[in-house]
Amino acid sequence: MLDRVDARELVDIGFRSVFVACSEDEMRWHAERAAAFIRRCRSLGLTVYAVPLGYGKVMDPDPSIESLYVREHPQNLQIDSRGRRCGKACPNNPAFLEWFSSNVRTLAWLLECDGFLWDEPSFYYSRGSWACRCQYCRRLFFAGHERELPVDLDEDVTRFRRTSLIMFLLAAVAATQAVDRGLLSLVMPSSAVSSREAGLGTDAWDSLLESSAVDGLSVYVPWQTQGGDMEAAVRSTHEAVSAAARAQQKTSLLWAGGSPHPRDKLLEVLRVADLAGVEHLVIAGYQTLMGSDAFGKFRKSLKRVLEQVS
Ligand SMILES: [Zn+2]
């Protein structure tokens, strides 16, 4: 898809940064294509973040993204509370951690981007069953709590999952920063509501922001699916995430789904975000916006609004 993206056009419209999805299976064959695109973007002054997807699926915002690692290493996958292997590698599994670190180090080296976005790192949870109860998680939990890992997802387990994901992010950042110490690390936590219900592990913004693995939080505003009050959703999400980030002298970004369709109110979202004091608003994504048939007509008004808000 990157072949279709014109970096010059992104700059002309008024964008300042780009988030490039780098899926494990695609990077296996097309990493050089992504690297060339990123070089081109950066030469035009855009800031570029790589978003690794797949890679064992600890980062798992989209279940349709494949991971060859998951297919080939069933023994390193998370085990849920019913004893089943899940389609996600365990962030506490040393063999997976080594593989993951080596892969993101290679990505950092190949892509020469400005930073990474870790998109919804999480443990498995589905309809009451949760992971992970593999031998490494059991051992780590016992060492920290002097009791067996319980079958119920209690407070200690929730905390254990959070800490495990922060340790995982620390390993990821150590790997990328071994290549370039200046590489930024942003985290997209799982959506607040679903993660609080499910105890996914990245629901506590404060503990993420306290970690040296995190330079900033990137939070999606799913206003279209939550009652549709866009203005209230943008403002309240911004207030919450920017206050949490500021308390740790870190940065925050908002994401909003965007397309030329009036239903997505993209121009209004940009204006509301600007008035609310949002510094970085990311529009997701290329396909629904610039890749859509209606973009030709929409381009002029988008460019005008971006000039007004920047
Ligand atoms: Zn485990």
Residues whose N, C-alpha, C, O or C-beta is under 5 A from the ligand:
A	BS01	ZN	C90 N92 C132 R133 C134 C137
